[in-house]
Amino acid sequence: MKKLIFSLFLIPAAFTAQKTVSRDAEIANYVSQVSADSLKSHINKLVSFGTRHTMSSTTDAKKGIGAARNWVLSKFRNYAKNADGRMEVFLQNQTIQPDGKRINQPTDLGNAIAVLRGTDPNDKRIFMIGGHLDSRVSDVMNAKDFAPGANDDGSGVGAVIESARILSQSKFPATIVFVAFSGEEQGLLGAKMLAEKAKNENWQLEALLNNDMIGNNLTSETNLINANQLRVFSEGLPQFDLDKKAQGIRNLGLENDGEARQLARYIKEIGERYVDNLEVKLIYRNDRFLRGGDHTSFVNQGFSAVRLTEFNENYDHQHQDIRKENGKQFGDLPEFMDFEYFKKNVGVNVSVLANLAKSPSKPENVKMDVKELTNFTTIHWEKPKNGEVAGYYVLMRETDSSTWQKKFFTKENSMKLPYSKDNYFFAVQAVNSSGNESLIVIPSVK
């Protein structure tokens, strides 16, 4: 078992020996079940539908996005047999009209969804994994030609399906949602439809892991190979209600500590804990330069959402007609994917979803004392609403550090640290007896 030296153990008035953070055996077992052969099978099946363009056929039994989404639903229904009646599978769909942009005909827009209900009826937390089912060629309006979409975004949907296959066996207190979005290439339409549903129905959606292109290791033009890093894009300042939050963010210096950015740090810690030979790189923007993805629709509704994507993009195999020019093959075909790299990236998703859904909920009313000028920092909090709690971690990092550097453990509901709040950021998370940490809470002031 891999053990990480990650934190200092705190008892009243004294710092003692280092404490190890270990892999949870259950989660490690789930990660070990991610199969490159299974992922390759998912990709080949998705490619077999010819095109998965959003405006392709929804009635043909073998070709088009309708056949593809029915196949995804059938996979979900098969996995639901493992879940003792806790997995609900459905198609969220609506007919959308031409919009004068990227929809030129009435279109049946549909998201294939599986909801794995948590075992605790009082725990309303939801954690989501998504990827987009639709594919395209060079002309974004071309709904007829062969558009295999192996990596973009067969890889994201493959990650969703594989995660559902494995985690359908689990019995976590919180809920996990698996979704294959449609309409991404036509303007994030399916994600917008689901984000609005989540907002209107008051879902307690605490994290969305949007996977979009996670199976390629080679960059076009520069021919750089990277199968050991995965990028996670996260917004810094919260897009939702920023006008109401900006003054508080500025006063506390939290420009780099929005909920999406905290989720990205969580993904890095947990993903690297369970997946060997992989570094999760935090990219400090919501998405690639001047571009967007399905997570953005959730960010715009105030949810914490990030994008996971390969380190190198290959534009020869993205948004391209299938063709050869001067002996060079263009197009998003399976032979240009690295399935061992893909496997590692899916492992990150499985480990993060499992750790989140198994963890307690976040500590409540986390406050930092600021009544006196002092070089100590004192933080208080209350017990989480849900979950078994073995203790708490107080996290600390220097202001110029991108990740949390120390984790101090306590069983109490407060901690006094000999570190100045001028020089460090602090946060608190709950942890259970199997070592599963909640999401992170930045203290407010009292």
N, C-alpha and C positions, 0 to 999 in steps of 0.2 A: 504494500500500500504506500502510495506517495504521500509524504508529509511535508507541509510547508511551514517554515519558521516565519510567522507572520505578525506576531503581536507580543506585547508584554502583558503579563498577568498582574492585575492590581488587587491587593488586599488593603484594608484600611491603613493609611499612613505609611505604606511601604510598597516599593516595587521589588518584585522577586524574580525568579527564573523565567526564561522564555516559555511561552505556551505554543504548542503546535496546533495548526489548523489542518485537519485531516480530511481526506475524501470520505464522504458518506458512501458506505458500501452499496446501498440501494441505487444511488444515482450513478456511481461508477459502473454498476452492472448495466443500467440502461444505456449509458454511453457506449459500453463495449458491444452492445447489440446493433449499433449503426453499421450497416453493411454496404460496402462499395458495390457488390453485385446487386443488391436490392435497389440501390440508387440508380444503377445503370439500367435496370429493368424499368423503373419508373420513367426515366428519360426516354428510352426507346419507345415506350408506349405512347407518351405524349407526342413524340415526333410523328408517330404513325397516323395521327389524325390529319396530317397534311398541312392544314393551317388552323390556327386557333385565333385568328383575327376576330375581334369583337363583333364585327358585322358579317362574319361567315355564318354558315348554316347552323340553326339550332334544331333542325328536324331530321337531318341525315343521321342514320344510326352509326356510321363509321367515320365520317369526315366532318370537320368543322368544330367550332367551340362548343356546340350543344353536345356532341358526342363526347368531347373531352371532359366537360363538366359532369356529365352523367357517369363517366368512368371514375372521376375523383369521388363523387358521391357513393359509388358502389364500393370503393376502397374503404371509405369512412364507415359504411354500413357493416362491412366485413369485420373491421376492427372493433366496432361497437359491441360485438359479441363477447369481447373480453371484459367489458365494463360493467357487467351486472345491472344493466338498464340505466346507467348513468350517462350514456353518450347519446345525444340527440343530433340527428343529421337532417339537414334541410337545404333547399336552394332558396336564397333570398333573391328575388328577381322583380323587375318592373320593365315595362315597355317605355323606352325613351324616344323622343322625337328628334328629327334633324335639328342640329344646333348652329348650322352655318360655320362650323369649325371642323371637327373631325368625325362627326356623325352626319351622314347624308341620306339616311333612310331610317324608318322606324325600326328599332332594334330591341330585342329581348336581352336586357342586361342582367346577368346572373352571377352571384357569388356562391360557390359551393362551400358549405360551412358544417363543421362538427363541433358540438359543445360538450366537453367532458366535465360534468358537474362534480364539484367538490363533495367530499363526504360530510362536511360540516354545514348543515343548513343555515347556520347563523353567520357563516363566513361568506360575505358577498364579493370578495375580491375576484377579479378576472384578469388572467394573463393570456395574451394572444400571440400567435405566430401566423404570419401571412407571407404569401408570394403571389405574383400575378400570373394567371393562366393564359392570357392572351399573348399572341405573337404577331410579328409583322416582318415585312421585307423593306426594301428601300423606300417605296412609296407607302406612307402611313395609311393611305386610303385603299390600298390594294387588298381586297378581302378574298381573292381567288387563288393567287399563286402559292406555291409551296413555301411555307414559312415555318420551318421546323422548331425554332425557338428553344433549342436544346438548353442553352445556358441562360438566355434571356426570354422568359424566366422559368424555363423548365426546371432549372436548378432550385429556384425558390419554392416552386410547387412540390418538387421532389423532397425538399427539406420538410415541408408541411406534412406530406403523406408519410414519410419515414418517422417523423416525430409522433404522428398520430398512431402509427403501427406500434411503436415501442411504449409510449406513455398511456395507451389505452389499458395497459395492465395495472397502472398505478392506482393508489387510493390516497390521494392528497386532499387536504381539507379545502383548498381553494380550487376554482374552476379554470380550465384551460380551453381556449377557443382556437380551432384550426381553420384557416380560411384560404381559399384560392380565389383571389379577386379577378374580376373581368374589367375591361375598359381602361387599363393602365395606360396603354399606348395612345388611347384616344382622349386622354385628359384626366386620368386618375378617377374615372367615373364610378367604378365599383367600390373603391375605397371610400369615396365621398358618400355613397349610399349607405354603407355600413357605419361609417363614423357618425352620420346624422342619426341613424337608428340608435346607436349606443348613447348619443347625447340625449335624444328625445326620451329614451327609456331609462335614463339615469343609471346606466351601467357603472359599476365601480371598477372601471378598466384602469389598471395600475401600470400596465406595460404592454407595448406592442413591439415585437421583434419582426421587422419587415425585411425579408430576405429577397434581394434582387441581384442576380448574377453572383453566385458564390462557387462556381465550378471551373473557372479558367485560371491558369497560372502564368500565361504568356501575354505580354503587352505587344500590341502592333507597333510597327515602325522602329522602336528601340530594341525589340526582342529581349527584353528583360524577363527572367523567370523568377517567380516568387510563389512558392507553395508553403510558406511558413508564416504568413501574416494575413490577417483578416481585418478589414477596416470596419469601424462602427462610426457612423455619422450621427451627430446629435446637435440640436440647436442649443445655443447658449442662453440668450435672453428669451423668455417665453413669449411666443407670438400671441398667445391668447391673453387678452386683458392686460397687455403690457403697459398701457397708459395708466392703469390703476396700480400696477406693481412697481413701476420704474423707480419711484422715489425710495421705497424700502430697499430695493435691490442696490441702489446707489449708496444709500446710507451704510449698509452692512458690507459693501464690497463683494456682492455675490453675483457678479456678472458672469462668472464661470461655473455657477452652481445651481442652474435650473434643474428641474426634475428629469428632463431628458439626458442632460449631462451626467446626473447621478446614476441613471440607469445604464449609461454607457460604461461608467466606471465599474458598476456591478457586473456587467457582462464580461469585462476584462478580467476581473478577479476570479469569478466563478469559471469562466471558460478556460482560462489558463490553469486553473486548479485541476480540471478533469481531462483536458485534452493536451497530450504531450506534443512537443515540437511545433507549437503554434503560439504566435504572439498576436494579441488583439491590439490593434492600433486605434487610438482615439483620434478621430478627425473632427476638428472644431468648426464644423458648419453643418447645417441641417441636411445637406446633400452635396453631391458633386457640384462643381462651380457652375452656377446659373442653371442648374437642373433640379429635377424633383422626382419623388417616388411616392408610393402609396401611403407611407407613414405620414406624409405632409398633411393629408386630409384629416388625420387624427390629431396632429399637432394643432391644426387650425381650430379644432373643437376643444382644445384645452387638455388633451390626453398626453401622457408621456409615451413617446414613440420614437424609435430610432431605425436607421437603415443599416443592415449588415451586407457587405459586398466585398468581393475579391479585391486584392490589392492592386492588380493590374487589369485594365480594360483592354480588350482587343477589338478594335473597330472594324477589322476585316471580317469578324464573325458576329457582328452586332448590327441590326437594322440593315441587312444586306440581302440583295437578290442572290439566289444560289446560282453561281456561275464560275467559270475559270477565265482568267485573263493572264496571258503570258505564262501559262503553266501554274498560276497561283489560284488556289481554291478560296472562294469567298462564300460566306454564309454561316449561319449559326447551327452547325452540325455537331452531333455527339462526339465525333472523332477528335474534336478540338478541346474536349473537356479533360480535366485531370480528376479522376474519380477518387483517388486517395486524398487529394486536397479537399475535394467536395465532402468526403466523409468526415474529415476533421471539422469542417465548418458546420456540418449538421450536428456533430457532437457538442459543439458550443451551444447551439440552440437547445438541445435536449437537456444538457446540464443546467442551463440557466432557468428554463421553464420548470424543471423538476425542483430546483432549489427554491425558487420563488413560491411555487404552489405548495411545497411542503413546509415552508417557514411560517413563523407567527406573523401576524400583521405588524405594522409599524408602531413604535412607541407613540403614545399620545402626549400632547401638551409639552413638547420638549422646549425648555426655556434655559437661557443663559443669564446668570446674575451680572448686572452691570451697575449696581448701586454704588460701588466703591471703585476707586482706582487701585488696581492690584495687579501683580504679576502672576497671580494664580487665576485659573479659569474654573468656575463652578457651573455645572449643568445639572438640571433636574428634569425628570420626566415621569409619566404615568404608564402603567401597564397597558399593553396592546389590547384591543377589543377582542381579538380572536387568537387562538392557538396556544399551545403549551410553551411556556417560557422558562428556560434554564438560566437566563441572564441577559446581559446587554454588552455590546461593544460600544465604547466611545472611540470614534475615529478621529485622527488628527493628521494634518498635512501642512507643510509650509505653504505660504501664499503663492509661490511660484511653481509649486509642484502640480502636475496634471493628475496624479492619483493619490489616494490615501496612503500614508506612509506607516502609520502605527495604529494598532487596534488594542485598546485597553479593556479588559474584561472585568465586569463586576456583577454581583447578584443584587446589588442595591438599586435604588431608583434615583441616585444622584452620584456625582463624582466631582472631586476637586483635584485639579491637575496643576502641577508647578510649571505651566507654560502660559505665556502671555497671549491673549487674544489679538494683540497687535500683530503678532508674527505668524499666527497659525489659524487655520480654519478647523472647525470641529463639527462632528455630526454624531448621531446615535442610531443604532439599529438593535433590534431584539434578535435573540438566537435561542433555538430549542436544544434539547439534549442530544440530538443527532448532528448538531452543528450547522443547521440550515439558517442562514441569516435573512432577516427581512430587508426590504428596501430601506434606504437611508433617509434620515430626517435631519435637516439643518435646523439648529435651534433658533427660535425667535428670542427677543430680549425681554427681560422683566425688571 
